[in-house]
């Protein structure tokens, strides 16, 4: 399903998605409005019959009770349907926004920080989700006053004329409220998102802040938008307060004027006591036109919030085709004239090379040379702006998403694990198989004997998890955890090296024909890295391996080395041949003294975005 375009499109989509409950809410609102409009007339008729001791008063009194009961029940049903509709619309809007965020290229998602995304998906999506219910209830908010005004005209045209005389002032009040409220709400939401974004950034760098003793400065930076929030929040409530205060004066005056005119008509003998009762009640209902301010304010907030959530939902998706990769393909990767530009800066320029299937290729270069960008393009975490990338002769834009992710696996310098989707260490590694193969979160529990197929699948997954963990040198420290492989992720604080080994195990278990390690061993000691490299060479099934390398030892053990410089391939040859070049040696000296891998700038790797067997959780980011 294509994402809606813009705030209005997103809100229309939410209304369509909740069409059933919104329609029921509309019916309840209209029926409740009809009951509210019928009660004054029926009650007035009942009073006249009782005062004149005419027959039928009991019947009319019973109808009055029925209408009042129906009005109460319909109002209760309306409240329930409002909550249900709002919840469904909010969930749909969040799903659309999340689908847009995860379906786009990482460099397009990168401008949206984690805190800003959280604010858009939580606060703004909730405000947007209130639109369908507010739209339905606004009908009754207009229907009741309009119907009451018509009823006044039927009882006595003079009572209606008095009320109509004050309507222009009331409409002007509502128009001013809508205009001023929209601007204040939008600016308040922007400031709110800024605070969330800065707070998330600070939490991510908490250790650095503590070590640098900059907590006070960070606190001031995070809370800086509070001045804007205070200003626009105060303005928002002042606008609302003024509207309520003015309507609180204007509407009682209109009601009093109508009752005064009706009393004069009663004294003149033109109206009955029942008519006076009905007129006073209809005047109060007609004065309720000011109640449109509540759903109107909700719609104003929803539209403003919809612009922020629509910005995620409308992110352009990465297109996929329907092709299938050759069944016997060795994993040959071809880059033909590949160019990547981000923010007007070329990260890769005219990169043309062939990586033979089954080979191990290291990618080296100074910080900012484009290593992580090349790794992202090779497995299609992002698309090149120029040129083509092929896997076993098939352009990477042609296979289905599932087919491409089955064929590729990634591991990164800073792997992230979702403790919600994968509750245990075993399940976290098993996610590398993908949902189709991994099934429910893997545990050590044995399925009931009657479910022989499920039992066999669980054992198969468990064996693969163990094999991948051993290959990544993670088995030893996992077994030292309180519950071993069944230890909850939240109860297992891993070091940087241990997290990398879990990330490697997740990539190893899902290894297809192409495995890409983007600085995935930077936190490992030399001995552990050597064990991982031996596993890459022997323990895993044959596949092409593309490794972003910062260490001489990694490059030395690769079949070939791609040497990048300023986004171009300077040379592509075995390490021992390149080592004769002093500039090549200088690359590793520069890397040793540069900022730690993972802090490099630029590749368009953006926030952690799931892509199948592994997640783009933050590589070197060149």
NORDA-V335331 format. One record per residue. N is the residue number from 1. RES is the residue in three letters. PHI is phi in degrees with one decimal (999 if undefined). Layout:
n->N res->RES phi->PHI
n->N res->RES phi->PHI
This chain:
n->1 res->UNK phi->999
n->2 res->UNK phi->-72.6
n->3 res->UNK phi->-71.9
n->4 res->UNK phi->-61.7
n->5 res->UNK phi->-107.7
n->6 res->UNK phi->78.1
n->7 res->UNK phi->-61.6
n->8 res->UNK phi->-63.3
n->9 res->UNK phi->-64.1
n->10 res->UNK phi->-64.6
n->11 res->UNK phi->-68.4
n->12 res->UNK phi->-63.7
n->13 res->UNK phi->-62.1
n->14 res->UNK phi->-64.4
n->15 res->UNK phi->-65.1
n->16 res->UNK phi->-65.0
n->17 res->UNK phi->-65.8
n->18 res->UNK phi->-104.2
n->19 res->UNK phi->-56.6
n->20 res->UNK phi->-62.9
n->21 res->UNK phi->-68.5
n->22 res->UNK phi->-66.4
n->23 res->UNK phi->-65.1
n->24 res->UNK phi->-62.6
n->25 res->UNK phi->-63.5
n->26 res->UNK phi->-64.6
n->27 res->UNK phi->-62.3
n->28 res->UNK phi->-62.2
n->29 res->UNK phi->-65.4
n->30 res->UNK phi->-67.1
n->31 res->UNK phi->-63.6
n->32 res->UNK phi->-63.4
n->33 res->UNK phi->-64.3
n->34 res->UNK phi->-63.2
n->35 res->UNK phi->-64.0
n->36 res->UNK phi->-61.2
n->37 res->UNK phi->-76.2
n->38 res->UNK phi->-79.6
n->39 res->UNK phi->-57.8
n->40 res->UNK phi->-59.5
n->41 res->UNK phi->-65.5
n->42 res->UNK phi->-67.5
n->43 res->UNK phi->-65.1
n->44 res->UNK phi->-63.3
n->45 res->UNK phi->-63.1
n->46 res->UNK phi->-61.5
n->47 res->UNK phi->-63.1
n->48 res->UNK phi->-62.5
n->49 res->UNK phi->-65.9
n->50 res->UNK phi->-67.1
n->51 res->UNK phi->-65.2
n->52 res->UNK phi->-99.4
n->53 res->UNK phi->52.8
n->54 res->UNK phi->-95.9
n->55 res->UNK phi->-68.6
n->56 res->UNK phi->93.0
n->57 res->UNK phi->-62.7
n->58 res->UNK phi->-64.0
n->59 res->UNK phi->-63.3
n->60 res->UNK phi->-66.1
n->61 res->UNK phi->-65.1
n->62 res->UNK phi->-63.3
n->63 res->UNK phi->-62.8
n->64 res->UNK phi->-61.2
n->65 res->UNK phi->-63.8
n->66 res->UNK phi->-61.7
n->67 res->UNK phi->-64.7
n->68 res->UNK phi->-64.5
n->69 res->UNK phi->-64.2
n->70 res->UNK phi->-62.5
n->71 res->UNK phi->-61.9
n->72 res->UNK phi->-64.9
n->73 res->UNK phi->-63.9
n->74 res->UNK phi->-65.9
n->75 res->UNK phi->-66.3
n->76 res->UNK phi->-63.6
n->77 res->UNK phi->-62.3
n->78 res->UNK phi->-63.1
n->79 res->UNK phi->-62.8
n->80 res->UNK phi->-61.4
n->81 res->UNK phi->-66.8
n->82 res->UNK phi->-62.1
n->83 res->UNK phi->-64.3
n->84 res->UNK phi->-64.2
n->85 res->UNK phi->-63.1
n->86 res->UNK phi->-63.3
n->87 res->UNK phi->-63.6
n->88 res->UNK phi->-67.2
n->89 res->UNK phi->-66.0
n->90 res->UNK phi->-62.8
n->91 res->UNK phi->-61.8
n->92 res->UNK phi->-65.8
n->93 res->UNK phi->-64.3
n->94 res->UNK phi->-62.0
n->95 res->UNK phi->-63.6
n->96 res->UNK phi->-63.2
n->97 res->UNK phi->-65.8
n->98 res->UNK phi->-67.8
n->99 res->UNK phi->-63.0
n->100 res->UNK phi->-64.0
n->101 res->UNK phi->-66.8
n->102 res->UNK phi->-80.4
n->103 res->UNK phi->-90.0
n->104 res->UNK phi->-92.5
n->105 res->UNK phi->-69.4
n->106 res->UNK phi->-54.3
n->107 res->UNK phi->-68.7
n->108 res->UNK phi->-79.8
n->109 res->UNK phi->-82.7
n->110 res->UNK phi->-56.2
n->111 res->UNK phi->-61.8
n->112 res->UNK phi->-94.8
n->113 res->UNK phi->-70.5
n->114 res->UNK phi->-58.8
n->115 res->UNK phi->-65.4
n->116 res->UNK phi->-66.8
n->117 res->UNK phi->-63.3
n->118 res->UNK phi->-61.1
n->119 res->UNK phi->-64.5
n->120 res->UNK phi->-67.0
n->121 res->UNK phi->-78.2
n->122 res->UNK phi->-96.4
n->123 res->UNK phi->-70.4
n->124 res->UNK phi->-68.0
n->125 res->UNK phi->-65.3
n->126 res->UNK phi->-64.8
n->127 res->UNK phi->-62.4
n->128 res->UNK phi->-65.6
n->129 res->UNK phi->-66.3
n->130 res->UNK phi->-79.6
n->131 res->UNK phi->-62.9
n->132 res->UNK phi->-58.8
n->133 res->UNK phi->-66.2
n->134 res->UNK phi->-63.8
n->135 res->UNK phi->-64.4
n->136 res->UNK phi->-69.0
n->137 res->UNK phi->-71.6
n->138 res->UNK phi->-66.1
n->139 res->UNK phi->-62.6
n->140 res->UNK phi->-69.0
n->141 res->UNK phi->-64.4
n->142 res->UNK phi->-92.8
n->143 res->UNK phi->-65.1
n->144 res->UNK phi->-63.9
n->145 res->UNK phi->-61.7
n->146 res->UNK phi->-64.6
n->147 res->UNK phi->-65.1
n->148 res->UNK phi->-65.5
n->149 res->UNK phi->-66.2
n->150 res->UNK phi->-64.2
n->151 res->UNK phi->-63.6
n->152 res->UNK phi->-60.0
n->153 res->UNK phi->-64.4
n->154 res->UNK phi->-71.3
n->155 res->UNK phi->-68.9
n->156 res->UNK phi->-162.9
n->157 res->UNK phi->-56.4
n->158 res->UNK phi->-68.0
n->159 res->UNK phi->-65.3
n->160 res->UNK phi->-67.3
n->161 res->UNK phi->-63.5
n->162 res->UNK phi->-63.2
n->163 res->UNK phi->-67.7
n->164 res->UNK phi->-61.2
n->165 res->UNK phi->-60.9
n->166 res->UNK phi->-94.4
n->167 res->UNK phi->-63.4
n->168 res->UNK phi->-55.2
n->169 res->UNK phi->-64.0
n->170 res->UNK phi->-67.8
n->171 res->UNK phi->-65.3
n->172 res->UNK phi->-61.9
n->173 res->UNK phi->-61.9
n->174 res->UNK phi->-66.8
n->175 res->UNK phi->-64.0
n->176 res->UNK phi->-62.4
n->177 res->UNK phi->-61.3
n->178 res->UNK phi->-63.3
n->179 res->UNK phi->-67.2
n->180 res->UNK phi->-70.5
n->181 res->UNK phi->-66.7
n->182 res->UNK phi->-59.4
n->183 res->UNK phi->-64.6
n->184 res->UNK phi->-65.5
n->185 res->UNK phi->-63.3
n->186 res->UNK phi->-60.3
n->187 res->UNK phi->-69.1
n->188 res->UNK phi->-64.1
n->189 res->UNK phi->-65.8
n->190 res->UNK phi->-64.2
n->191 res->UNK phi->-64.4
n->192 res->UNK phi->-62.3
n->193 res->UNK phi->-64.9
n->194 res->UNK phi->-64.7
n->195 res->UNK phi->-63.2
n->196 res->UNK phi->-62.4
n->197 res->UNK phi->-63.8
n->198 res->UNK phi->-67.9
n->199 res->UNK phi->-65.7
n->200 res->UNK phi->-63.6
n->201 res->UNK phi->-60.5
n->202 res->UNK phi->-65.9
n->203 res->UNK phi->-63.8
n->204 res->UNK phi->-66.5
n->205 res->UNK phi->-111.1
n->206 res->UNK phi->-59.0
n->207 res->UNK phi->-66.8
n->208 res->UNK phi->-64.8
n->209 res->UNK phi->-63.1
n->210 res->UNK phi->-64.2
n->211 res->UNK phi->-67.7
n->212 res->UNK phi->-89.1
n->213 res->UNK phi->55.8
n->214 res->UNK phi->-112.7
n->215 res->UNK phi->-59.5
n->216 res->UNK phi->-63.6
n->217 res->UNK phi->-66.3
n->218 res->UNK phi->-65.8
n->219 res->UNK phi->-61.1
n->220 res->UNK phi->-65.9
n->221 res->UNK phi->-67.1
n->222 res->UNK phi->-65.3
n->223 res->UNK phi->-88.4
n->224 res->UNK phi->-56.4
n->225 res->UNK phi->-68.5
n->226 res->UNK phi->-61.1
n->227 res->UNK phi->-62.1
n->228 res->UNK phi->-67.0
n->229 res->UNK phi->-62.0
n->230 res->UNK phi->-63.7
n->231 res->UNK phi->-63.7
n->232 res->UNK phi->-76.1
n->233 res->UNK phi->-65.5
n->234 res->UNK phi->-62.5
n->235 res->UNK phi->-64.0
n->236 res->UNK phi->-61.8
n->237 res->UNK phi->-75.0
n->238 res->UNK phi->-64.8
n->239 res->UNK phi->-60.5
n->240 res->UNK phi->-63.9
n->241 res->UNK phi->-63.4
n->242 res->UNK phi->-63.8
n->243 res->UNK phi->-63.2
n->244 res->UNK phi->-65.7
n->245 res->UNK phi->-63.9
n->246 res->UNK phi->-66.8
n->247 res->UNK phi->-68.1
n->248 res->UNK phi->-66.4
n->249 res->UNK phi->-90.6
n->250 res->UNK phi->-67.1
n->251 res->UNK phi->-67.6
n->252 res->UNK phi->-61.0
n->253 res->UNK phi->-63.1
n->254 res->UNK phi->-63.9
n->255 res->UNK phi->-62.4
n->256 res->UNK phi->-62.2
n->257 res->UNK phi->-64.0
n->258 res->UNK phi->-64.0
n->259 res->UNK phi->-64.0
n->260 res->UNK phi->-63.8
n->261 res->UNK phi->-65.2
n->262 res->UNK phi->-63.5
n->263 res->UNK phi->-64.5
n->264 res->UNK phi->-64.1
n->265 res->UNK phi->-67.4
n->266 res->UNK phi->-65.3
n->267 res->UNK phi->-62.2
n->268 res->UNK phi->-81.0
n->269 res->UNK phi->83.7
n->270 res->UNK phi->-87.6
n->271 res->UNK phi->-129.4
n->272 res->UNK phi->-91.8
n->273 res->UNK phi->-63.4
n->274 res->UNK phi->-62.0
n->275 res->UNK phi->-63.4
n->276 res->UNK phi->-64.3
n->277 res->UNK phi->-60.4
n->278 res->UNK phi->-64.1
n->279 res->UNK phi->-63.3
n->280 res->UNK phi->-64.5
n->281 res->UNK phi->-70.3
n->282 res->UNK phi->-65.9
n->283 res->UNK phi->-62.7
n->284 res->UNK phi->-64.8
n->285 res->UNK phi->-66.7
n->286 res->UNK phi->-65.0
n->287 res->UNK phi->-66.8
n->288 res->UNK phi->-70.2
n->289 res->UNK phi->-61.0
n->290 res->UNK phi->-66.6
n->291 res->UNK phi->-66.6
n->292 res->UNK phi->-64.2
n->293 res->UNK phi->-61.7
n->294 res->UNK phi->-66.0
n->295 res->UNK phi->-65.3
n->296 res->UNK phi->-65.0
n->297 res->UNK phi->-62.9
n->298 res->UNK phi->-62.9
n->299 res->UNK phi->-67.0
n->300 res->UNK phi->-63.1
n->301 res->UNK phi->-65.0
n->302 res->UNK phi->-63.8
n->303 res->UNK phi->-68.6
n->304 res->UNK phi->-65.1
n->305 res->UNK phi->-67.3
n->306 res->UNK phi->-61.4
n->307 res->UNK phi->-63.8
n->308 res->UNK phi->-76.4
n->309 res->UNK phi->-73.0
n->310 res->UNK phi->-65.3
n->311 res->UNK phi->-61.4
n->312 res->UNK phi->-83.5
n->313 res->UNK phi->-63.3
n->314 res->UNK phi->-93.9
n->315 res->UNK phi->-60.9
n->316 res->UNK phi->-63.9
n->317 res->UNK phi->-75.8
n->318 res->UNK phi->-79.0
n->319 res->UNK phi->-72.4
n->320 res->UNK phi->-131.5
n->321 res->UNK phi->-99.2
n->322 res->UNK phi->-125.8
n->323 res->UNK phi->-73.0
n->324 res->UNK phi->-119.8
n->325 res->UNK phi->-69.0
n->326 res->UNK phi->-55.7
n->327 res->UNK phi->-61.4
n->328 res->UNK phi->-103.3
n->329 res->UNK phi->-66.6
n->330 res->UNK phi->-82.2
n->331 res->UNK phi->97.2
n->332 res->UNK phi->-73.0
n->333 res->UNK phi->-110.9
n->334 res->UNK phi->-124.2
n->335 res->UNK phi->-113.9
n->336 res->UNK phi->-119.3
n->337 res->UNK phi->59.1
n->338 res->UNK phi->-74.3
n->339 res->UNK phi->-134.0
n->340 res->UNK phi->-131.3
n->341 res->UNK phi->-125.3
n->342 res->UNK phi->-129.9
n->343 res->UNK phi->62.8
n->344 res->UNK phi->80.6
n->345 res->UNK phi->-105.9
n->346 res->UNK phi->-72.4
n->347 res->UNK phi->-96.8
n->348 res->UNK phi->-132.5
n->349 res->UNK phi->-135.0
n->350 res->UNK phi->49.4
n->351 res->UNK phi->-86.9
n->352 res->UNK phi->-129.5
n->353 res->UNK phi->-161.3
n->354 res->UNK phi->-125.5
n->355 res->UNK phi->-107.7
n->356 res->UNK phi->-63.9
n->357 res->UNK phi->-60.8
n->358 res->UNK phi->84.3
n->359 res->UNK phi->-89.5
n->360 res->UNK phi->-112.3
n->361 res->UNK phi->-122.5
n->362 res->UNK phi->-97.8
n->363 res->UNK phi->-113.3
n->364 res->UNK phi->-125.1
n->365 res->UNK phi->159.8
n->366 res->UNK phi->-66.6
n->367 res->UNK phi->-58.1
n->368 res->UNK phi->87.0
n->369 res->UNK phi->-74.4
n->370 res->UNK phi->111.0
n->371 res->UNK phi->-63.4
n->372 res->UNK phi->-68.4
n->373 res->UNK phi->-65.5
n->374 res->UNK phi->-61.7
n->375 res->UNK phi->-64.0
n->376 res->UNK phi->-66.6
n->377 res->UNK phi->-70.4
n->378 res->UNK phi->-62.4
n->379 res->UNK phi->-105.9
n->380 res->UNK phi->58.2
n->381 res->UNK phi->-78.2
n->382 res->UNK phi->-147.8
n->383 res->UNK phi->-99.9
n->384 res->UNK phi->-72.9
n->385 res->UNK phi->-80.2
n->386 res->UNK phi->-137.8
n->387 res->UNK phi->81.3
n->388 res->UNK phi->-135.4
n->389 res->UNK phi->-125.6
n->390 res->UNK phi->-121.8
n->391 res->UNK phi->-121.2
n->392 res->UNK phi->52.9
n->393 res->UNK phi->81.8
n->394 res->UNK phi->-109.4
n->395 res->UNK phi->-59.6
n->396 res->UNK phi->-65.4
n->397 res->UNK phi->-82.3
n->398 res->UNK phi->-90.6
n->399 res->UNK phi->-69.8
n->400 res->UNK phi->-66.9
n->401 res->UNK phi->-59.2
n->402 res->UNK phi->-63.4
n->403 res->UNK phi->-63.3
n->404 res->UNK phi->-67.4
n->405 res->UNK phi->-72.4
n->406 res->UNK phi->-67.5
n->407 res->UNK phi->-85.6
n->408 res->UNK phi->-125.4
n->409 res->UNK phi->-141.1
n->410 res->UNK phi->-123.1
n->411 res->UNK phi->-137.9
n->412 res->UNK phi->-128.5
n->413 res->UNK phi->-66.7
n->414 res->UNK phi->-126.0
n->415 res->UNK phi->-68.3
n->416 res->UNK phi->-121.4
n->417 res->UNK phi->-128.2
n->418 res->UNK phi->-91.8
n->419 res->UNK phi->-69.7
n->420 res->UNK phi->-80.3
n->421 res->UNK phi->-78.2
n->422 res->UNK phi->-128.7
n->423 res->UNK phi->-74.8
n->424 res->UNK phi->-117.5
n->425 res->UNK phi->-62.1
n->426 res->UNK phi->-59.8
n->427 res->UNK phi->-66.4
n->428 res->UNK phi->-63.0
n->429 res->UNK phi->-69.8
n->430 res->UNK phi->-66.3
n->431 res->UNK phi->-62.1
n->432 res->UNK phi->-63.8
n->433 res->UNK phi->-75.5
n->434 res->UNK phi->87.7
n->435 res->UNK phi->-62.6
n->436 res->UNK phi->-67.2
n->437 res->UNK phi->-96.7
n->438 res->UNK phi->-72.6
n->439 res->UNK phi->66.2
n->440 res->UNK phi->-65.9
n->441 res->UNK phi->-50.7
n->442 res->UNK phi->-72.5
n->443 res->UNK phi->-136.8
n->444 res->UNK phi->-84.8
n->445 res->UNK phi->-65.8
n->446 res->UNK phi->-93.0
n->447 res->UNK phi->-64.6
n->448 res->UNK phi->-57.4
n->449 res->UNK phi->-55.3
n->450 res->UNK phi->-64.7
n->451 res->UNK phi->-97.9
n->452 res->UNK phi->-66.1
n->453 res->UNK phi->-66.5
n->454 res->UNK phi->-62.8
n->455 res->UNK phi->-62.1
n->456 res->UNK phi->-66.4
n->457 res->UNK phi->-64.6
n->458 res->UNK phi->-63.1
n->459 res->UNK phi->-65.5
n->460 res->UNK phi->-63.6
n->461 res->UNK phi->-63.4
n->462 res->UNK phi->-60.7
n->463 res->UNK phi->-64.8
n->464 res->UNK phi->-66.4
n->465 res->UNK phi->-60.6
n->466 res->UNK phi->-63.7
n->467 res->UNK phi->-63.8
n->468 res->UNK phi->-66.9
n->469 res->UNK phi->-64.9
n->470 res->UNK phi->-65.9
n->471 res->UNK phi->-63.6
n->472 res->UNK phi->-89.8
n->473 res->UNK phi->58.7
n->474 res->UNK phi->-105.6
n->475 res->UNK phi->-61.0
n->476 res->UNK phi->-64.0
n->477 res->UNK phi->-74.3
n->478 res->UNK phi->-67.3
n->479 res->UNK phi->-67.6
n->480 res->UNK phi->-81.5
n->481 res->UNK phi->-69.0
n->482 res->UNK phi->-51.8
n->483 res->UNK phi->-116.0
n->484 res->UNK phi->60.6
n->485 res->UNK phi->-69.1
n->486 res->UNK phi->-96.4
n->487 res->UNK phi->-70.1
n->488 res->UNK phi->-59.7
n->489 res->UNK phi->-58.7
n->490 res->UNK phi->-66.6
n->491 res->UNK phi->-100.7
n->492 res->UNK phi->-127.7
n->493 res->UNK phi->-74.4
n->494 res->UNK phi->-89.7
n->495 res->UNK phi->-76.0
n->496 res->UNK phi->-60.8
n->497 res->UNK phi->-67.4
n->498 res->UNK phi->-67.1
n->499 res->UNK phi->-62.0
n->500 res->UNK phi->-63.6
n->501 res->UNK phi->-68.0
n->502 res->UNK phi->-64.2
n->503 res->UNK phi->-63.0
n->504 res->UNK phi->-66.0
n->505 res->UNK phi->-61.5
n->506 res->UNK phi->-63.5
n->507 res->UNK phi->-71.9
n->508 res->UNK phi->-63.8
n->509 res->UNK phi->-68.6
n->510 res->UNK phi->-105.3
n->511 res->UNK phi->-58.9
n->512 res->UNK phi->-103.1
n->513 res->UNK phi->-98.5
n->514 res->UNK phi->-140.5
n->515 res->UNK phi->-120.7
n->516 res->UNK phi->-121.5
n->517 res->UNK phi->-110.7
n->518 res->UNK phi->-94.7
n->519 res->UNK phi->57.7
n->520 res->UNK phi->-78.4
n->521 res->UNK phi->-120.5
n->522 res->UNK phi->-64.9
n->523 res->UNK phi->-98.9
n->524 res->UNK phi->-89.3
n->525 res->UNK phi->-73.1
n->526 res->UNK phi->-61.4
n->527 res->UNK phi->-66.1
n->528 res->UNK phi->-66.2
n->529 res->UNK phi->-61.2
n->530 res->UNK phi->-64.2
n->531 res->UNK phi->-63.7
n->532 res->UNK phi->-64.4
n->533 res->UNK phi->-65.4
n->534 res->UNK phi->-63.7
n->535 res->UNK phi->-64.5
n->536 res->UNK phi->-60.5
n->537 res->UNK phi->-82.5
n->538 res->UNK phi->-130.6
n->539 res->UNK phi->-76.1
n->540 res->UNK phi->-90.3
n->541 res->UNK phi->-66.0
n->542 res->UNK phi->-56.7
n->543 res->UNK phi->-161.5
n->544 res->UNK phi->-80.0
n->545 res->UNK phi->-123.1
n->546 res->UNK phi->-113.3
n->547 res->UNK phi->-121.4
n->548 res->UNK phi->-77.3
n->549 res->UNK phi->-115.7
n->550 res->UNK phi->-121.3
n->551 res->UNK phi->-110.6
n->552 res->UNK phi->-61.9
n->553 res->UNK phi->-61.8
n->554 res->UNK phi->-65.3
n->555 res->UNK phi->-65.2
n->556 res->UNK phi->-65.9
n->557 res->UNK phi->-89.0
n->558 res->UNK phi->-79.1
n->559 res->UNK phi->-68.3
n->560 res->UNK phi->-142.3
n->561 res->UNK phi->-125.8
n->562 res->UNK phi->-97.5
n->563 res->UNK phi->-99.2
n->564 res->UNK phi->-97.1
n->565 res->UNK phi->-145.3
n->566 res->UNK phi->54.1
n->567 res->UNK phi->82.0
n->568 res->UNK phi->-119.8
n->569 res->UNK phi->-81.4
n->570 res->UNK phi->-78.2
n->571 res->UNK phi->-151.1
n->572 res->UNK phi->-138.3
n->573 res->UNK phi->-163.0
n->574 res->UNK phi->-61.6
n->575 res->UNK phi->-60.0
n->576 res->UNK phi->-65.2
n->577 res->UNK phi->-78.5
n->578 res->UNK phi->-68.5
n->579 res->UNK phi->-63.7
n->580 res->UNK phi->-72.4
n->581 res->UNK phi->-90.1
n->582 res->UNK phi->-63.4
n->583 res->UNK phi->-64.5
n->584 res->UNK phi->-65.7
n->585 res->UNK phi->-62.5
n->586 res->UNK phi->-65.9
n->587 res->UNK phi->-58.9
n->588 res->UNK phi->-74.1
n->589 res->UNK phi->-65.8
n->590 res->UNK phi->-67.7
n->591 res->UNK phi->-64.9
n->592 res->UNK phi->-65.6
n->593 res->UNK phi->-101.6
n->594 res->UNK phi->-83.8
n->595 res->UNK phi->-62.2
n->596 res->UNK phi->-58.1
n->597 res->UNK phi->-55.9
n->598 res->UNK phi->104.5
n->599 res->UNK phi->-102.0
n->600 res->UNK phi->-69.4
n->601 res->UNK phi->-102.9
n->602 res->UNK phi->115.0
n->603 res->UNK phi->-75.4
n->604 res->UNK phi->76.7
n->605 res->UNK phi->-87.4
n->606 res->UNK phi->53.1
n->607 res->UNK phi->-70.6
n->608 res->UNK phi->-59.9
n->609 res->UNK phi->-125.8
n->610 res->UNK phi->-60.5
n->611 res->UNK phi->-133.5
n->612 res->UNK phi->122.5
n->613 res->UNK phi->-56.3
n->614 res->UNK phi->-134.7
n->615 res->UNK phi->-119.0
n->616 res->UNK phi->-80.8
n->617 res->UNK phi->-94.2
n->618 res->UNK phi->114.0
n->619 res->UNK phi->-86.7
n->620 res->UNK phi->-64.5
n->621 res->UNK phi->68.6
n->622 res->UNK phi->-81.6
